[in-house]
Amino acid sequence: MKGHFWQTIFFVIFWNIIISVMFVVIIFILEIIAFFSLRQLMGNTMALSIFIASFGFLVIPSAARRNQIQHKLNELITPEN
């Protein structure tokens, strides 16, 4: 049973590292795509504004949804007196 504890710790750390590396690679790829997209839009300020605003429409609702989920989880975790 002692080995099972350390094996669990190893797998948790291993998967956290793998997921973190995947996020870094994905963000790097998205930055390259955004760089090439923005380079073409730099001459047109209206197109650049629309491009930047479109990311806001994607990020803000997902952040609100994440906060809503976190609130529900806190309600489930916190015991009622």
Secondary structure by P-SEA (a helix, b strand, c coil): caaaaaaaaaaaaaaaaaaaaaaaaaaaaaaaaaaaaaaaacccaaaaaaaaaaaaaacaaaaaaaaaaaaaaaaaacccc
